[in-house]
Amino acid sequence: MSRQSAIVLGAGMVGVASALHLVRRGWSVVLVDRREPGRETSYGNAGIIQSEAVRPYAMPRDLDSFVRIATGRANEVRYRLMSLPHHVGPLLRYWWHSAPARHRRITLAYAAIIAHATSEHDVLIRDADAGALVRHDGYRLLHRDRAALDEAVAIAEANRREFGVQFRVLTGRELAKAEPILKDDLPGAIHWLDPWTVSDPGGLVAAYANLFCRLGGTLLRGDAQALTQTSSGWTLATEAGRIDAEAAVVALGPWSPDLLRRFGYGFPLVRKRGYHRHYRGGRTLDLPLVDPTFGYAMAPMADSLRITSGAELTSPEAAPTPVQLTRAEAVARELLDLGTAVETTPWCGTRPCTPDMLPVIGRATRHRGLWLNFGHGHQGFTLGPATGRLLSELMSGEAPAVDPSPYRPDRF
């Protein structure tokens, strides 16, 4: 009996993990990207496998938050007025899904898949011999006033009761002891204990891609937009020549809807651009530190400290405007000595967020052998191995470990 074959489009965390799980189930798999593995969105994050993130990011619905965003005072979200027509439809649906009752149902589906995040990463980390990149000590969420800290603790307590996530509340003195390089006298922080942190996110994706190749998978350069359906499956021109397979997997993150539009599918995405920059020559942190008041994170990387920004709503072709990153750097310098910036121009990338905050996983409705795995929002790096396993189970006809119905493509 011949092996089932698949072309997986996109060598980010989601695509690489999907390809790995298929190879392990006996599939013949070609993984295709225009760049090396892990060099796009999967590279640009804070390197946190956020197993505690059981509640997806909802759109703020209170008047104060809306005014702060509209007037440009909220550094966690920034928009360009001329670009808003690109976002109005998805944003309205995002706002609708963020209502408490609907967000509650979404949270239950989200928590079900994120519960598998660290366990699925663990298998791949061990098999890829990538343990040197990973710590199991969590990260810290800083709060600058007592009321905000108390509110965050109440939410954390609810998450612990319902979902079992573990945390510890740090007083200002305990935070100063844990991170003695911080300058200000701060009220405290939440130390999330379950998440894992990665000193080189792109390097971890590359390690998984190397494992994929060692297991018999093939990695090629090519343009996903050239994907074509044939009478027997799918074909794609690559730098190594034309390849054919029975199935094709679209795991292109924010570029997925652009490809799928050619086949008549309209998937709405809220595209959130984010920025980062590295710093050397100053002091570094022991663990990543997230500062929600100003919408940024600081994460110790292998040879530098990375600052990541919040979300910018802009058009895909717009030139980078790292205003949020500039503001975050100024605030971060009040906390610690950053040293000097490594890059002249900050990195930027796009987070692919569906309006209902859930990824799209499963079979395309009108094309035989076309499968989808994208729309992970802020958590593609976290969720890739878990959703890759779920997709491979569906493609292989296995009983899925997680109920796939909340993520089905035909919900849009």
KAPE-V814691 format. One line per field, one symbol per residue. burial: 1 if it has 16 or more other ideal C-beta (glycine too) atoms within 10 Angstrom, else 0. A space follows every 50 residues. Layout:
burial: ???
//
This chain:
burial: 00011111111111111111111110111111110011111111111111 11111111110000000110000111111000100110011011001100 00100110111111111101110110010100111001111111000010 01000100100010101011010011011001000111111101111111 11111111111100001111010100100000111101000010111111 11111110110000101111111111111000111011111001111111 10011111111111000000010110111011001101101000011111 11111111111111000011111111111111111111111111100001 010101111001
//
